[in-house]
Amino acid sequence: MSIGGHRRDYLGTALLESEASADPLEQFLEWFRAVETLEEEPTAMTLASVSADGQPSARMVLLKGIDARGFTFFTNYDSRKGGELAANPRASLLFYWRAVERQVRVEGRVERVGDDESDAYFMTRPIEARWSAYASPQSRPVHGRTDLEGLVDDVRQRFGDSVARPAWWGGFRVRPHAYEFWQGRPNRLHDRLRYESPDGTSWRRLRLAP
């Protein structure tokens, strides 16, 4: 199968230094608000982590919080990503918003969020999602779908609607030290603005060649 001929041109508007915010968080929020009603899953992001022995892995997760502290998502701490982030607390995030032909990359160090914050978010989840989070031995082998559904049923019968957040489930926060904003442009001459900050407070902005 030949796939080399699959291509489309990008017709996005310019991303210029004169119009972009000096603060990358403000720039991200501006772009996010612009796409929030255009994309079916605007909070979907690729999370890339690296194991202690250097093997990278990536998966899609959902952004559940963003503020001056960083980007927050929730998962099973005993999952593959949880183990990799514990062993090597650095990560990269990638947002791709096809409707506006934009990408945002975020790089930073990772920390667990506090128990209170994880508890509060867990209780906002539908009860079925809470049962699943409690029951699933995420990233570990199971015999089959029937066994997995049986684990969920066991949790449902034990706890009913009163299931609390398990200790092995909670939030991570990525504290950015770099952002990159990518705007698709005609003829593959895309706009790329990168923001860097060794301390995460004062930012240097530079243009990258596409």
C-alpha positions as a Markdown table, in Angstrom:
| # | Residue | x | y | z |
|---|---|---|---|---|
| 1 | Met | 0.0 | 0.0 | 0.0 |
| 2 | Ser | 1.4 | 3.4 | -1.0 |
| 3 | Ile | 0.4 | 6.3 | 1.3 |
| 4 | Gly | 3.0 | 8.9 | 0.1 |
| 5 | Gly | 0.4 | 10.6 | -2.1 |
| 6 | His | -2.0 | 11.4 | 0.8 |
| 7 | Arg | -1.6 | 15.1 | 1.5 |
| 8 | Arg | -3.6 | 18.2 | 2.1 |
| 9 | Asp | -2.5 | 21.8 | 2.1 |
| 10 | Tyr | -2.9 | 23.9 | 5.2 |
| 11 | Leu | -4.6 | 27.3 | 4.9 |
| 12 | Gly | -4.4 | 28.7 | 8.4 |
| 13 | Thr | -4.0 | 32.3 | 9.3 |
| 14 | Ala | -0.6 | 33.7 | 10.3 |
| 15 | Leu | 0.9 | 33.3 | 13.8 |
| 16 | Leu | 3.0 | 36.4 | 14.2 |
| 17 | Glu | 5.1 | 37.6 | 17.0 |
| 18 | Ser | 3.4 | 41.0 | 16.9 |
| 19 | Glu | 0.1 | 39.3 | 17.6 |
| 20 | Ala | 1.0 | 36.5 | 19.9 |
| 21 | Ser | 1.0 | 36.9 | 23.7 |
| 22 | Ala | 4.3 | 37.2 | 25.5 |
| 23 | Asp | 2.9 | 34.7 | 28.1 |
| 24 | Pro | 2.5 | 31.2 | 26.7 |
| 25 | Leu | -0.3 | 30.3 | 29.1 |
| 26 | Glu | -2.3 | 33.2 | 27.8 |
| 27 | Gln | -1.6 | 32.2 | 24.3 |
| 28 | Phe | -2.7 | 28.6 | 25.0 |
| 29 | Leu | -6.0 | 29.8 | 26.6 |
| 30 | Glu | -6.7 | 32.1 | 23.7 |
| 31 | Trp | -6.2 | 29.2 | 21.2 |
| 32 | Phe | -8.2 | 26.8 | 23.4 |
| 33 | Arg | -11.2 | 29.2 | 23.7 |
| 34 | Ala | -11.1 | 29.5 | 19.9 |
| 35 | Val | -11.4 | 25.8 | 19.3 |
| 36 | Glu | -13.5 | 24.7 | 22.3 |
| 37 | Thr | -16.7 | 24.5 | 20.3 |
| 38 | Leu | -15.2 | 23.4 | 17.0 |
| 39 | Glu | -13.5 | 20.2 | 18.1 |
| 40 | Glu | -15.3 | 17.1 | 19.5 |
| 41 | Glu | -12.6 | 16.5 | 22.1 |
| 42 | Pro | -10.7 | 19.8 | 22.5 |
| 43 | Thr | -9.1 | 18.6 | 25.7 |
| 44 | Ala | -7.6 | 15.4 | 24.1 |
| 45 | Met | -3.9 | 15.4 | 24.3 |
| 46 | Thr | -1.0 | 13.0 | 23.6 |
| 47 | Leu | 1.0 | 12.3 | 26.7 |
| 48 | Ala | 4.5 | 11.1 | 26.1 |
| 49 | Ser | 6.6 | 9.6 | 28.9 |
| 50 | Val | 9.9 | 7.8 | 29.1 |
| 51 | Ser | 10.7 | 4.7 | 31.2 |
| 52 | Ala | 13.7 | 4.5 | 33.5 |
| 53 | Asp | 15.6 | 2.6 | 30.8 |
| 54 | Gly | 14.8 | 5.2 | 28.1 |
| 55 | Gln | 11.9 | 3.6 | 26.3 |
| 56 | Pro | 9.4 | 6.3 | 25.2 |
| 57 | Ser | 5.6 | 5.6 | 25.1 |
| 58 | Ala | 2.6 | 7.8 | 24.2 |
| 59 | Arg | -1.1 | 7.7 | 24.6 |
| 60 | Met | -4.1 | 9.9 | 24.5 |
| 61 | Val | -5.5 | 11.4 | 27.8 |
| 62 | Leu | -7.8 | 14.2 | 28.6 |
| 63 | Leu | -6.8 | 17.6 | 30.1 |
| 64 | Lys | -8.8 | 18.2 | 33.3 |
| 65 | Gly | -7.3 | 21.4 | 34.6 |
| 66 | Ile | -5.0 | 24.2 | 33.6 |
| 67 | Asp | -3.8 | 27.2 | 35.5 |
| 68 | Ala | -0.5 | 28.9 | 36.4 |
| 69 | Arg | 0.7 | 25.7 | 38.0 |
| 70 | Gly | 0.4 | 23.6 | 34.9 |
| 71 | Phe | -1.7 | 21.0 | 33.0 |
| 72 | Thr | -3.5 | 18.4 | 35.0 |
| 73 | Phe | -4.8 | 15.0 | 34.1 |
| 74 | Phe | -5.9 | 11.9 | 36.1 |
| 75 | Thr | -5.0 | 8.2 | 35.9 |
| 76 | Asn | -4.1 | 5.1 | 37.7 |
| 77 | Tyr | -0.8 | 5.6 | 39.5 |
| 78 | Asp | 0.0 | 1.9 | 38.9 |
| 79 | Ser | -0.5 | 2.1 | 35.2 |
| 80 | Arg | 2.4 | 2.1 | 32.7 |
| 81 | Lys | 2.3 | 5.8 | 32.4 |
| 82 | Gly | 2.1 | 6.2 | 36.2 |
| 83 | Gly | 5.1 | 4.0 | 36.7 |
| 84 | Glu | 7.1 | 5.8 | 34.0 |
| 85 | Leu | 6.3 | 9.3 | 35.4 |
| 86 | Ala | 7.3 | 8.1 | 38.9 |
| 87 | Ala | 10.6 | 6.8 | 37.6 |
| 88 | Asn | 11.3 | 9.7 | 35.2 |
| 89 | Pro | 9.1 | 12.7 | 36.2 |
| 90 | Arg | 9.3 | 14.5 | 32.8 |
| 91 | Ala | 6.6 | 14.5 | 30.1 |
| 92 | Ser | 5.6 | 16.1 | 26.8 |
| 93 | Leu | 2.0 | 16.9 | 25.8 |
| 94 | Leu | 0.7 | 17.4 | 22.3 |
| 95 | Phe | -2.6 | 19.0 | 21.4 |
| 96 | Tyr | -3.8 | 18.7 | 17.7 |
| 97 | Trp | -6.8 | 20.8 | 16.7 |
| 98 | Arg | -7.6 | 19.9 | 13.1 |
| 99 | Ala | -10.5 | 22.3 | 12.8 |
| 100 | Val | -8.1 | 25.3 | 13.0 |
| 101 | Glu | -4.9 | 23.5 | 11.8 |
| 102 | Arg | -3.1 | 24.1 | 15.0 |
| 103 | Gln | -0.8 | 22.1 | 17.4 |
| 104 | Val | 0.5 | 22.9 | 20.8 |
| 105 | Arg | 3.4 | 21.1 | 22.4 |
| 106 | Val | 4.2 | 21.4 | 26.1 |
| 107 | Glu | 7.2 | 20.0 | 27.9 |
| 108 | Gly | 7.9 | 20.0 | 31.6 |
| 109 | Arg | 8.4 | 18.2 | 34.9 |
| 110 | Val | 5.6 | 16.2 | 36.4 |
| 111 | Glu | 4.3 | 16.0 | 40.0 |
| 112 | Arg | 1.3 | 14.4 | 41.7 |
| 113 | Val | -1.5 | 16.7 | 42.6 |
| 114 | Gly | -2.7 | 16.8 | 46.2 |
| 115 | Asp | -5.1 | 14.2 | 47.6 |
| 116 | Asp | -7.8 | 16.8 | 48.1 |
| 117 | Glu | -7.7 | 17.8 | 44.5 |
| 118 | Ser | -7.8 | 14.2 | 43.3 |
| 119 | Asp | -10.7 | 13.5 | 45.7 |
| 120 | Ala | -12.7 | 16.5 | 44.4 |
| 121 | Tyr | -12.2 | 15.5 | 40.8 |
| 122 | Phe | -13.0 | 11.8 | 41.4 |
| 123 | Met | -16.4 | 12.7 | 42.8 |
| 124 | Thr | -17.3 | 14.6 | 39.7 |
| 125 | Arg | -17.0 | 11.5 | 37.6 |
| 126 | Pro | -20.1 | 9.5 | 36.7 |
| 127 | Ile | -20.6 | 6.6 | 39.1 |
| 128 | Glu | -19.9 | 4.1 | 36.4 |
| 129 | Ala | -16.5 | 5.7 | 35.7 |
| 130 | Arg | -15.7 | 5.6 | 39.4 |
| 131 | Trp | -16.5 | 1.9 | 39.5 |
| 132 | Ser | -14.3 | 1.3 | 36.5 |
| 133 | Ala | -11.4 | 3.3 | 37.9 |
| 134 | Tyr | -11.6 | 1.4 | 41.2 |
| 135 | Ala | -11.9 | -2.0 | 39.5 |
| 136 | Ser | -9.4 | -1.8 | 36.6 |
| 137 | Pro | -5.8 | -3.1 | 37.1 |
| 138 | Gln | -4.8 | -0.6 | 34.4 |
| 139 | Ser | -2.0 | -1.7 | 32.0 |
| 140 | Arg | -1.9 | -5.2 | 33.5 |
| 141 | Pro | -3.1 | -8.4 | 31.7 |
| 142 | Val | -6.7 | -9.7 | 32.2 |
| 143 | His | -8.1 | -13.0 | 31.0 |
| 144 | Gly | -10.9 | -11.4 | 29.0 |
| 145 | Arg | -13.7 | -8.8 | 28.8 |
| 146 | Thr | -16.0 | -10.9 | 30.9 |
| 147 | Asp | -13.4 | -11.0 | 33.8 |
| 148 | Leu | -13.0 | -7.2 | 33.5 |
| 149 | Glu | -16.7 | -6.6 | 33.7 |
| 150 | Gly | -16.8 | -9.0 | 36.6 |
| 151 | Leu | -14.3 | -6.8 | 38.5 |
| 152 | Val | -16.5 | -3.8 | 37.9 |
| 153 | Asp | -19.6 | -5.6 | 39.1 |
| 154 | Asp | -17.8 | -6.6 | 42.3 |
| 155 | Val | -17.0 | -3.0 | 43.0 |
| 156 | Arg | -20.6 | -2.0 | 42.3 |
| 157 | Gln | -22.0 | -4.5 | 44.7 |
| 158 | Arg | -19.4 | -3.7 | 47.4 |
| 159 | Phe | -19.8 | 0.1 | 47.3 |
| 160 | Gly | -22.9 | 1.0 | 45.4 |
| 161 | Asp | -23.0 | 4.8 | 44.9 |
| 162 | Ser | -20.5 | 5.4 | 47.7 |
| 163 | Val | -17.3 | 4.4 | 46.1 |
| 164 | Ala | -14.4 | 6.7 | 47.1 |
| 165 | Arg | -11.2 | 7.4 | 45.2 |
| 166 | Pro | -8.8 | 4.6 | 45.6 |
| 167 | Ala | -5.3 | 5.4 | 46.8 |
| 168 | Trp | -3.8 | 4.2 | 43.5 |
| 169 | Trp | -5.7 | 6.7 | 41.4 |
| 170 | Gly | -5.2 | 10.4 | 41.1 |
| 171 | Gly | -3.8 | 13.4 | 39.3 |
| 172 | Phe | -0.6 | 14.4 | 37.7 |
| 173 | Arg | 0.4 | 18.0 | 36.8 |
| 174 | Val | 2.9 | 18.9 | 34.1 |
| 175 | Arg | 4.7 | 22.1 | 35.0 |
| 176 | Pro | 5.8 | 23.6 | 31.7 |
| 177 | His | 9.3 | 24.9 | 30.9 |
| 178 | Ala | 8.6 | 25.0 | 27.2 |
| 179 | Tyr | 5.7 | 25.5 | 24.8 |
| 180 | Glu | 5.6 | 25.4 | 21.0 |
| 181 | Phe | 2.7 | 26.8 | 19.0 |
| 182 | Trp | 2.3 | 25.5 | 15.5 |
| 183 | Gln | 0.0 | 27.0 | 12.9 |
| 184 | Gly | -0.4 | 25.2 | 9.6 |
| 185 | Arg | 0.3 | 27.4 | 6.6 |
| 186 | Pro | 0.2 | 27.0 | 2.8 |
| 187 | Asn | 3.0 | 25.2 | 1.0 |
| 188 | Arg | 4.3 | 23.7 | 4.3 |
| 189 | Leu | 5.7 | 27.0 | 5.3 |
| 190 | His | 4.2 | 26.6 | 8.8 |
| 191 | Asp | 4.5 | 29.1 | 11.7 |
| 192 | Arg | 6.2 | 27.8 | 14.8 |
| 193 | Leu | 6.7 | 29.9 | 17.9 |
| 194 | Arg | 8.5 | 28.3 | 20.9 |
| 195 | Tyr | 8.5 | 29.7 | 24.4 |
| 196 | Glu | 11.3 | 28.6 | 26.8 |
| 197 | Ser | 11.8 | 29.2 | 30.5 |
| 198 | Pro | 14.4 | 27.5 | 32.7 |
| 199 | Asp | 12.5 | 28.6 | 35.9 |
| 200 | Gly | 8.9 | 28.5 | 34.4 |
| 201 | Thr | 8.3 | 32.2 | 35.2 |
| 202 | Ser | 10.1 | 34.4 | 32.7 |
| 203 | Trp | 9.7 | 33.3 | 29.0 |
| 204 | Arg | 11.9 | 33.7 | 26.0 |
| 205 | Arg | 10.1 | 33.5 | 22.6 |
| 206 | Leu | 11.7 | 32.5 | 19.4 |
| 207 | Arg | 10.6 | 31.5 | 15.9 |
| 208 | Leu | 11.5 | 28.0 | 14.6 |
| 209 | Ala | 11.8 | 27.1 | 10.9 |
| 210 | Pro | 9.1 | 24.7 | 9.8 |
